[in-house]
Structures are given as structure tokens and as C-alpha cells.
Amino acid sequence: MITNKVALITGAARGIGHGVALQLASEGYAIAVMDVLAEAQVKENIEKVKSLGVPVIYINGDITSEESRRSVLDKIDSEFGRLDVLVNNAGVAPKVRMDILSTTEESFDFVLDINLKGTFFLSQLVANYMVEEVKKNGGITPVIVNISSMSAYTSSTARGEYCISKSGISMITTLFADRLAEYGINVYEIRPGIIATDMTATVKEKYDRLILEEGILPIKKWGYPENIANAVSVFCSGKLAYSTGEVINVDGGFHIRRL
């Protein structure tokens, strides 16, 4: 077993997940990146994480596949011998935005299989591994952090399946926080707002207008992956050890109800 704490971050080849990988690597965590993209496609990002001088493994994996989930955990166990942090970040938006009166089962299944079902069963698998860790080594205090979205509570009728999936992530947080508390495994949630990533690049003009002209956010600027990564860092720090099931909104104040 290595002495570094180990973090598994899903969907960490780019975007928010990559930002989280960089942050935790800078704090000395060994990093396991799980992503569906071929490593050659994201080599530059992976090299950036490796440049921080910690052990890094890239695992091409799909959270919707039971075989893939087990393979990832087996790889981490054989390489590092421990797992301290799971960051459930992997997620997708609908391939095509459609009104809820016309969206398809195919789109619904695509989004929920990844965002919700895959996240639930990876969490289940990792949670059982972490429980055994705690039983064998009381010095390990694992943490699970779920990346949901402001869409967990905000209606977007042109992508209802996405909103439903993120609302489900919030309940996953609550359920696992409740179930794992007896083992000292805390579970948290981060709700990003409008974050500059590949996912939001296609609607940049819309959000520029909403942020800068219409004042949808009290803090009138885009968020970035490092903002989410800093929140993950806080949850992993142990400074909130007497809290579980907690949510941090990293959204420029979007969640504030105001007149």
C-alpha cells in the first residue's frame, strides 16, 4: 500500500474532473483517472497531472459497465492498495436538447444510465471497498464527493432527463451519507453552476447574455473547473469531519432567491 492518499476521479480527462485531478495531485494525492476517452486523446492533460510528481494512472473505463467498474477498482487496488477518495464527476448532457413533451426514451436512457445508474453502482462498489478498508485500517477515513449541478433543483424543460439525473445524484448523496456514516465515511455533494467547460461551450453566447446583461448570477462571471476543485479539496481536507450529506453550491450565488 502506498503512503499517498489515493483519489479516483471519474470523467477526469478534461473539464471539471481534470481540474479536480490537478488540485488533488497538487495536494499529494495519487490520482486514478477514469474516462471513456482513449488516453492518446487526452495525453496532454494527463501529463499535466503527472507533472505534479505524484503517482497517476489512466484507466479507460465506462461507469455504465459492471465489468468496467470492477476492472477500475481492481486496477487501483493492485497499483496503490488503497482508495481514500471517490469523486463522482462523470456525466453527460442529452445529445440533442428536446422539449419534455417530445424527448425520447433513447435520450432518457442515455443520460440516466451514465449520470445516475452508473454513478449509483460505482458508488456502491467503492463504498463496499472503503468499508473493508476501514475495518482493516482505522487510520483511513475515506470520502465520497458527488458532482451534481444546479440542475438538481432548476427546471430546464429542454433537457428534462439531465435535470432528473442530477436531482437523483442529490438523493444518492443523502442515501450513502446515511448508510456509510457508521463507518466514518463521509459523503458530500457539489452543485456547480455555469462552468466554462466543453459541455457549456455550445451555449456560451446564451450564458454570456444571462450573466452579463440579465444578471442571473449575483457574482457576475463564469465559473471554472478550479472553483469546483477547490470545493472538492475542502471536503477531502478532513476539516468537515463532523458533517456528512452536505452540499456546497459553487454557482456564483445562483441558488439565492432574490427579488
N, C-alpha and C positions, 0 to 999 in steps of 0.2 A: 504493500500500500504506500503510495507516495505521500509526502508530507503536505504538499499543496492541497488546499481545498479544491474540489472539482465542481464545475458547473456545466450542466447540459443545457444548451440553448437551442430550441427548435426554430427553424426558419432564420438562421443566423448568418446566412451567406451574404446578406445585404440588408439595407433598410434598418428598421428598429433593432432587429436581432443582432445585426453586425455592430451597431452602436453599443448594445449591451455586452457583447463579447469583448469589445475593446476596453470598456470600462472595467469589467471584472478581471480581465487579463492584467490591466494596469494595477490592480489591487493584489495581484499574486495568485489568482485562481488559475488552475489548469482548466483548459477550455475544450469541451466537446461540442463541435458544431454539427447539427443535424439539418440537412436540407435536401430537397428533391433535385436541386440543380447539380449538374456534373461539376466536379471540383475544378476542372480546367476552365469553366466559365467564370469562376469567381476567384481564381488564383490570387489576383492582386489583393482582394480583401482578406483572404486567409493569410497571406504573407504579412499583412499589416498586424494581424493579431499575433502571429508568431514572432514578429519583430520586438514584441514587448518582453520576450525572454522567458515565457512560461511554456509548459508542455501544451501542445494543441493537436487535436485530431479532428479530421474532417470525415464525417460519416454520411454517405449518400443514403438517405432513408426517407420513407414516406409514413407519416403518422397514421394514415388510414389502414395500413397493413400490419396485422398482428405479427407476422414473421419479421417485418422490418423493425417494428418496435422492440421485439425481443433481441434481435441482432444488435441493435444500437446499445442496449443495456449490457449485453454480453461483451461487446467491444470495450465499453467503458470499464467494466469490471476487470477484464483481462489486462487492459492497459494501465489503469490507475488504481484499481482495487477499492474504490470508494466513490460516493456521489453525495455532495453536500447541498447542491442547488439544482433545481429544475426550473427553467424559465420557459413556460408555455407561450411561445410567441408566434409560431407558425399559423398562418391564416390566409384566406383568400377573400376577394370580393366576387360578386357574380361576374361571369364573363361578359354578360350584357345586362345593363340595367333595364328592368321591366317593371311596370306598374303591378302592384299586388293582384289586380284583377285579371292580369294576363300572364303572370310569370309561370314557369313550367316546373314540373316535378324534377326534371333533369337538373335545372339550375338550383332548385331547393336542395336536392340530394348532394350535388357537387359542393355547395358551400357548407352544409351541416356535417357532411361526412368528414371534412377536414377540420373546420373550426370547432365543432362541438364533439362529435363522436370520437375523432382521433385524439383530441385533447383529453377527453374523459378517460379513455382506455390507456393512453400513455401515462397519465397521472396515476391511474390505478396500479399499473405495473411498477412504476417508480416508487410509489408510496409503499408498496409491499417490500421492495428492496430496502428502502430507507428504514422501515420498521425493524427489519432484521439487523441493519447496521446499528441502530440504537441499542438493540438488545445485546449485541456483541461488544459494542464500544460506546460506553456512556459519554465519551468525550466528543462525539459527533452530534451536532444539532442541526439537522437538515432543514431546508426551507424550500417551499414551492411558491413561485410567483407567476400568476396568470396575467397575460396582457389581453385585456378585453378592449373596450372602446367606449367613447361617449354614446355610441350607437346602442349600448346596452339599455339605455333609457330614452333615447331620442328617436322619434319616428322619421324614417326615410322611406316613403311608400314606393319609391322606385327601386328599392333594394331591401325588401322586407326580410328575405332569407338571411341577409347579413345581420340585420338588427336582432332577429330571433337567435341567431347563433351566438352573438355577443351577450345577449341577455342570459343565455344558457351558461356562458362562461362564468357569469356572476354567481349563479347557483352552484356551479362546480366548486368555486372558491368557498362558498359557505359550507357545502357538504363536507369537503375534505378538511377544512379548518376544524369543523366539529369532530369529525371522525379521528383525526390524527393528533388532536391536542393532548390526549393521554400519553402519547409517546414523545412529547416535546417537539413535534414537527409543526411549525407554523406555516400557514398558507395565507397568501396575500393577493391583492389584485391591483392592477394599474389600469386606469381608463385614459388612454391617450385621446387628445382632441384632434385638431387639424395639424398633422405632422407631415413635413416635407419628405416624402418617400416616392418610390416608383408607383405605388398604389394611388397616390393623390396627384401625381404629375398630370394625369389626363384631365383633371378638373381644376387646374391651377388658377385659371382666369376667374372661374366662379368664386373660388375661395379668396382670391385677392380682393375681389369686389366686396364680398361679405365681411372680410376682416377690416379692410382699409376704408371702405366707403360707407358700409351699412352698420359697422360697429357691433358685429355679432359677438366679439370677444372683448371683455374688459381690458385684457392685455393685448393690444392691437398688433399682433405679429404672429407669424407661423411658429409652430413648434418644430423641434428637430430631434433625431434619434437620441442625441446625447441627453436631452431633457428626460426622456424615458429611462435611459441608462442610469442616470443619477438617482432616480426614484428606486430602481431595482437595487442599486447599491445600498440605499438606506435600509431596505427590507432585509438585505443579506448581512447587514452590519452587526446584528445582534442587539442593537440599541432599542429595538421594539419587541424585546423578548416576551414582554407581558401582554402583547397584543397579537391577536390572530383573526383572520377573516376581514381584516381592514382593507379599505380601498383608498388609494391616492388618485385624485383626478389631476392629470397633467394635461391641461386643456386651455390654458390662458384664461381661466375663470369662466369658461362656457357654462359650467353647471350652476352658476349663481343665478337664481331667479331675480330679475330686476325689472323695474318699470322705467 
